[in-house]
Amino acid sequence: MKNAIKTLEFTMEKGERYENRIPMRLWAEDDLPSEKMLMKGSGSLSDAELLSIIIGSGISGENSLEIARNLLSRCGNSLCELWKISVTDLQKIKGIGQKRAVKICAMFALARRRNESEVILKDKISRSNDAFEIFKALIGDLPYEEFWILLLNKANRIIKKVRISEGGVSGTVVDPKKIFEICLAHHATSIILGHNHPSGNLQPSEADTKITKKIRDCGLLLDIAVLDHIIVGDDRYYSFADEGSV
């Protein structure tokens, strides 16, 4: 492989076509995905191959591609589940130490922020799917629950997005007093509630129904309407308004 690397360096200096540099049969297993990406583009790589590039070099007896395949297998070969995995859980995978775990999670965080920045916040929220797209970018792939609100003006235009609380895998605490303190401070005339179910189950729990009713009733006293409550689960959602529950 050392000779192959020297050949690669030489041909890069000469500016020869990449396809003519090193035969694929001479590539080390760890090098295959990155070399394949350079030659054919990212679209030619599998999820495992892309992940192996992030992982980098392998360990004794196991290359980076095998580590990536093992990691994906632990997540049911689902990228949605992979995005939810924590630094602690990543370190349980053979070949992934703390530094690699942090690196992988940092990559997920950047992708999440990119998704959030690409969400087109419409001037006016006119249907449940508009709110879902916003909440999905914020909390769609988190491994724990977070509760957010969208503050709206009289024209249903977004004033602000606010995280109210975060919790564990199965729940989070929501204080209506905090919600309406924020609403009054920003002169919101209506709000949309949103939280995620990391399990992917969209059905509202009894606690979800109770807190929705409690916040709605508090809003009636302050003349601040609760237009909807969106539950996000992977790429789907449940709307209390669509189901006639708000």
KOLNUMAR-398152 format. One record per residue (C-alpha): z, x, y; residue number from 1. Coordinates in steps of 0.2 Angstrom, whole numbers. Each point is the difference from the previous one (the first is absolute). Layout:
// residues N
vexpa Z=Z	X=X	Y=Y	k=NUM
...
***
This chain:
// residues 246
vexpa Z=0	X=0	Y=0	k=1
vexpa Z=3	X=15	Y=12	k=2
vexpa Z=-18	X=5	Y=-2	k=3
vexpa Z=-5	X=-18	Y=4	k=4
vexpa Z=11	X=0	Y=16	k=5
vexpa Z=-9	X=16	Y=5	k=6
vexpa Z=-17	X=-8	Y=-3	k=7
vexpa Z=6	X=-15	Y=11	k=8
vexpa Z=5	X=11	Y=14	k=9
vexpa Z=-16	X=10	Y=-1	k=10
vexpa Z=-11	X=-15	Y=0	k=11
vexpa Z=9	X=-9	Y=14	k=12
vexpa Z=-3	X=16	Y=11	k=13
vexpa Z=-18	X=-1	Y=-5	k=14
vexpa Z=-1	X=-18	Y=4	k=15
vexpa Z=-8	X=-5	Y=-16	k=16
vexpa Z=0	X=-18	Y=-6	k=17
vexpa Z=16	X=-5	Y=-7	k=18
vexpa Z=-7	X=-7	Y=-16	k=19
vexpa Z=-6	X=18	Y=-5	k=20
vexpa Z=17	X=8	Y=3	k=21
vexpa Z=10	X=-2	Y=-15	k=22
vexpa Z=-4	X=-9	Y=-16	k=23
vexpa Z=12	X=-15	Y=-3	k=24
vexpa Z=4	X=7	Y=-18	k=25
vexpa Z=8	X=16	Y=9	k=26
vexpa Z=12	X=-10	Y=11	k=27
vexpa Z=18	X=0	Y=-5	k=28
vexpa Z=7	X=-18	Y=-3	k=29
vexpa Z=10	X=1	Y=16	k=30
vexpa Z=-15	X=4	Y=10	k=31
vexpa Z=-11	X=-14	Y=-7	k=32
vexpa Z=4	X=-14	Y=12	k=33
vexpa Z=0	X=10	Y=16	k=34
vexpa Z=-17	X=9	Y=-5	k=35
vexpa Z=-7	X=-17	Y=-5	k=36
vexpa Z=5	X=-8	Y=17	k=37
vexpa Z=-8	X=14	Y=9	k=38
vexpa Z=-16	X=-2	Y=-10	k=39
vexpa Z=-1	X=-19	Y=-2	k=40
vexpa Z=12	X=-7	Y=13	k=41
vexpa Z=16	X=-10	Y=-2	k=42
vexpa Z=-9	X=-15	Y=-7	k=43
vexpa Z=-4	X=9	Y=-16	k=44
vexpa Z=19	X=3	Y=-4	k=45
vexpa Z=12	X=-11	Y=-10	k=46
vexpa Z=17	X=-5	Y=7	k=47
vexpa Z=8	X=13	Y=-11	k=48
vexpa Z=-12	X=14	Y=6	k=49
vexpa Z=3	X=-4	Y=18	k=50
vexpa Z=19	X=0	Y=-3	k=51
vexpa Z=-1	X=17	Y=-9	k=52
vexpa Z=-7	X=8	Y=16	k=53
vexpa Z=15	X=-6	Y=9	k=54
vexpa Z=11	X=6	Y=-14	k=55
vexpa Z=-8	X=17	Y=1	k=56
vexpa Z=3	X=13	Y=-14	k=57
vexpa Z=7	X=-5	Y=-17	k=58
vexpa Z=14	X=7	Y=-10	k=59
vexpa Z=1	X=10	Y=-16	k=60
vexpa Z=-8	X=-11	Y=-14	k=61
vexpa Z=-5	X=-14	Y=12	k=62
vexpa Z=-14	X=1	Y=13	k=63
vexpa Z=0	X=-11	Y=16	k=64
vexpa Z=-12	X=-13	Y=-7	k=65
vexpa Z=12	X=-3	Y=-14	k=66
vexpa Z=14	X=-2	Y=11	k=67
vexpa Z=-9	X=-12	Y=11	k=68
vexpa Z=-6	X=-10	Y=-15	k=69
vexpa Z=18	X=-1	Y=-6	k=70
vexpa Z=6	X=-6	Y=17	k=71
vexpa Z=-13	X=-13	Y=1	k=72
vexpa Z=5	X=-6	Y=-18	k=73
vexpa Z=18	X=-2	Y=5	k=74
vexpa Z=-6	X=-11	Y=14	k=75
vexpa Z=-11	X=-11	Y=-11	k=76
vexpa Z=-15	X=9	Y=7	k=77
vexpa Z=2	X=-11	Y=15	k=78
vexpa Z=-2	X=8	Y=17	k=79
vexpa Z=11	X=-14	Y=8	k=80
vexpa Z=14	X=5	Y=-12	k=81
vexpa Z=-3	X=18	Y=4	k=82
vexpa Z=2	X=-3	Y=18	k=83
vexpa Z=17	X=-7	Y=-2	k=84
vexpa Z=7	X=15	Y=-10	k=85
vexpa Z=14	X=9	Y=8	k=86
vexpa Z=3	X=19	Y=2	k=87
vexpa Z=14	X=-1	Y=-13	k=88
vexpa Z=-10	X=-9	Y=-13	k=89
vexpa Z=-15	X=12	Y=3	k=90
vexpa Z=12	X=14	Y=-5	k=91
vexpa Z=2	X=-8	Y=-17	k=92
vexpa Z=-18	X=4	Y=-4	k=93
vexpa Z=-2	X=16	Y=-9	k=94
vexpa Z=-8	X=13	Y=12	k=95
vexpa Z=5	X=-9	Y=16	k=96
vexpa Z=14	X=9	Y=9	k=97
vexpa Z=8	X=-5	Y=16	k=98
vexpa Z=-13	X=9	Y=11	k=99
vexpa Z=-15	X=-9	Y=-9	k=100
vexpa Z=9	X=-17	Y=0	k=101
vexpa Z=3	X=2	Y=19	k=102
vexpa Z=-19	X=5	Y=2	k=103
vexpa Z=-6	X=-15	Y=-10	k=104
vexpa Z=11	X=-12	Y=10	k=105
vexpa Z=-5	X=7	Y=16	k=106
vexpa Z=-18	X=-3	Y=-5	k=107
vexpa Z=4	X=-18	Y=-3	k=108
vexpa Z=9	X=-2	Y=17	k=109
vexpa Z=-15	X=7	Y=9	k=110
vexpa Z=-11	X=-12	Y=-10	k=111
vexpa Z=12	X=-15	Y=5	k=112
vexpa Z=-1	X=5	Y=18	k=113
vexpa Z=-18	X=1	Y=0	k=114
vexpa Z=-1	X=-18	Y=-8	k=115
vexpa Z=12	X=-6	Y=13	k=116
vexpa Z=-10	X=8	Y=15	k=117
vexpa Z=-16	X=-8	Y=-7	k=118
vexpa Z=6	X=-18	Y=-1	k=119
vexpa Z=-8	X=-9	Y=13	k=120
vexpa Z=13	X=-10	Y=9	k=121
vexpa Z=-9	X=-15	Y=6	k=122
vexpa Z=4	X=-7	Y=17	k=123
vexpa Z=5	X=-16	Y=-8	k=124
vexpa Z=8	X=-4	Y=-17	k=125
vexpa Z=-9	X=-15	Y=-6	k=126
vexpa Z=3	X=0	Y=-19	k=127
vexpa Z=12	X=7	Y=-13	k=128
vexpa Z=-12	X=13	Y=-5	k=129
vexpa Z=0	X=8	Y=17	k=130
vexpa Z=19	X=2	Y=-1	k=131
vexpa Z=-2	X=6	Y=-18	k=132
vexpa Z=-12	X=14	Y=5	k=133
vexpa Z=13	X=7	Y=12	k=134
vexpa Z=15	X=-1	Y=-12	k=135
vexpa Z=-11	X=7	Y=-14	k=136
vexpa Z=-3	X=16	Y=10	k=137
vexpa Z=18	X=1	Y=5	k=138
vexpa Z=9	X=-3	Y=-16	k=139
vexpa Z=-13	X=-4	Y=-14	k=140
vexpa Z=3	X=15	Y=-11	k=141
vexpa Z=19	X=4	Y=4	k=142
vexpa Z=11	X=2	Y=-16	k=143
vexpa Z=14	X=-9	Y=9	k=144
vexpa Z=2	X=-16	Y=11	k=145
vexpa Z=-3	X=0	Y=18	k=146
vexpa Z=2	X=-15	Y=12	k=147
vexpa Z=-11	X=-1	Y=15	k=148
vexpa Z=-5	X=-12	Y=14	k=149
vexpa Z=-15	X=-3	Y=11	k=150
vexpa Z=5	X=-5	Y=18	k=151
vexpa Z=-13	X=-12	Y=7	k=152
vexpa Z=-3	X=-7	Y=18	k=153
vexpa Z=-6	X=-18	Y=3	k=154
vexpa Z=-18	X=4	Y=-4	k=155
vexpa Z=6	X=7	Y=-17	k=156
vexpa Z=-5	X=17	Y=6	k=157
vexpa Z=11	X=15	Y=-7	k=158
vexpa Z=13	X=7	Y=11	k=159
vexpa Z=8	X=12	Y=-12	k=160
vexpa Z=3	X=4	Y=-18	k=161
vexpa Z=18	X=3	Y=-4	k=162
vexpa Z=9	X=5	Y=-16	k=163
vexpa Z=16	X=-9	Y=-2	k=164
vexpa Z=7	X=7	Y=-16	k=165
vexpa Z=-3	X=10	Y=-16	k=166
vexpa Z=8	X=-1	Y=-17	k=167
vexpa Z=-1	X=3	Y=-18	k=168
vexpa Z=-13	X=-5	Y=-13	k=169
vexpa Z=6	X=-17	Y=-1	k=170
vexpa Z=6	X=-5	Y=17	k=171
vexpa Z=4	X=4	Y=18	k=172
vexpa Z=13	X=-8	Y=12	k=173
vexpa Z=-7	X=-10	Y=15	k=174
vexpa Z=11	X=-4	Y=15	k=175
vexpa Z=-8	X=-15	Y=10	k=176
vexpa Z=11	X=5	Y=15	k=177
vexpa Z=-10	X=17	Y=1	k=178
vexpa Z=-16	X=-9	Y=-2	k=179
vexpa Z=2	X=-12	Y=15	k=180
vexpa Z=8	X=14	Y=11	k=181
vexpa Z=-16	X=9	Y=-2	k=182
vexpa Z=-10	X=-16	Y=3	k=183
vexpa Z=9	X=-4	Y=16	k=184
vexpa Z=-1	X=18	Y=6	k=185
vexpa Z=-19	X=0	Y=-1	k=186
vexpa Z=-2	X=-18	Y=5	k=187
vexpa Z=-8	X=-5	Y=-16	k=188
vexpa Z=-4	X=-19	Y=-2	k=189
vexpa Z=-4	X=1	Y=-19	k=190
vexpa Z=2	X=12	Y=-14	k=191
vexpa Z=-7	X=3	Y=-18	k=192
vexpa Z=12	X=7	Y=-13	k=193
vexpa Z=-6	X=12	Y=-13	k=194
vexpa Z=7	X=10	Y=-15	k=195
vexpa Z=-6	X=8	Y=-16	k=196
vexpa Z=4	X=-2	Y=-18	k=197
vexpa Z=-2	X=17	Y=-8	k=198
vexpa Z=-1	X=-8	Y=-17	k=199
vexpa Z=-16	X=-9	Y=5	k=200
vexpa Z=7	X=-17	Y=-4	k=201
vexpa Z=-5	X=-11	Y=14	k=202
vexpa Z=12	X=-15	Y=-3	k=203
vexpa Z=13	X=-2	Y=13	k=204
vexpa Z=18	X=2	Y=-6	k=205
vexpa Z=14	X=-12	Y=4	k=206
vexpa Z=6	X=13	Y=13	k=207
vexpa Z=-18	X=1	Y=7	k=208
vexpa Z=0	X=-19	Y=2	k=209
vexpa Z=17	X=-1	Y=8	k=210
vexpa Z=-2	X=14	Y=13	k=211
vexpa Z=-17	X=-8	Y=5	k=212
vexpa Z=9	X=-17	Y=3	k=213
vexpa Z=14	X=8	Y=9	k=214
vexpa Z=-11	X=10	Y=12	k=215
vexpa Z=-11	X=-15	Y=2	k=216
vexpa Z=15	X=-11	Y=5	k=217
vexpa Z=7	X=13	Y=12	k=218
vexpa Z=-17	X=1	Y=8	k=219
vexpa Z=0	X=-18	Y=3	k=220
vexpa Z=16	X=1	Y=10	k=221
vexpa Z=-8	X=14	Y=11	k=222
vexpa Z=-17	X=-8	Y=1	k=223
vexpa Z=-8	X=15	Y=-10	k=224
vexpa Z=-11	X=-6	Y=-14	k=225
vexpa Z=-1	X=8	Y=-17	k=226
vexpa Z=-18	X=-2	Y=-4	k=227
vexpa Z=0	X=8	Y=-17	k=228
vexpa Z=8	X=11	Y=-12	k=229
vexpa Z=-11	X=12	Y=-10	k=230
vexpa Z=5	X=8	Y=-17	k=231
vexpa Z=-11	X=15	Y=-4	k=232
vexpa Z=-2	X=6	Y=-18	k=233
vexpa Z=-13	X=13	Y=-3	k=234
vexpa Z=-17	X=-7	Y=7	k=235
vexpa Z=5	X=-18	Y=0	k=236
vexpa Z=12	X=-11	Y=10	k=237
vexpa Z=10	X=-16	Y=1	k=238
vexpa Z=0	X=-10	Y=16	k=239
vexpa Z=15	X=-12	Y=3	k=240
vexpa Z=-11	X=-9	Y=13	k=241
vexpa Z=-15	X=-2	Y=-12	k=242
vexpa Z=12	X=-8	Y=-13	k=243
vexpa Z=7	X=-11	Y=13	k=244
vexpa Z=18	X=8	Y=-1	k=245
vexpa Z=2	X=4	Y=19	k=246
***
